[in-house]
Amino acid sequence: MRARKGQSLVEYILLVTAVIVVVVLFTTGKGTGSFQSSLNSVFNQTTQGMLNAATYLQENAANGM
């Protein structure tokens, strides 16, 4: 059973490494404008959502809610 645990860990590390390599290649490579544009859009929307939530919480805290 122990060998299987080690194998699963290695598979997980390889998968994570592969995903990181693909993301780095797509975000820094040439001709990937649409991918980079989509990624920036997702980051911007996520950031804006967090700012909206923080503002909402801050306003409610100030109003005693």
N, C-alpha and C positions, 0 to 999 in steps of 0.2 A: 504494500500500500504506500510506503514511503516513496518509492520510485515514481509513482504516479503523481504525488504532490509536487515533487521536483520538476517533473515534466510539465505539469500545468503551469507552474510559475515561469518556466522558461518560455513556454508558448505565449503566456500573457505578456512577458517582457518583449518578446519579438513582435507581437502584434502592436503594442504601444509604440515601439520604436518605428515600425513601418508607417504607422499613422503620422507620427511626428515628421518623418522624412518626407512623406507625401505633402503634408501641409507646408513645410519649409520650401520644397521644390516649387509648388504652385504659387506661393506668395512671393518668391524672389525671382522666378524664371521669367523669361520674355514671352510675350504672347499670351499671358494669363490675365489680361485686363479684366475680363468678365468675372473670373473667379475672385480676383482681388477686390473688385468692385462689390460683388455680392458679400464677401467676407466683411468688408468695411461697413456695408449697410447693416448687417446683422449686429456688428459691434456697436454701431451708432444707435440702433434701435434698443439694444439691451441697456446701453448707458443711459439713454433718455428715459427708459422705463424705471431704472433705479433712481434717477434724479426725481422723477415724478412721485415715486413712492416715498422718498425721503422728504420731499416738500410736503406731501400729504400728512405724513406722520408728524412732522415739525409743526405744521399748522394746527393739527388736532391736539398736540401736547400744549401748545400755547393757549388754546381755547379751553383747556381743562377736560377734554373728552377722553 
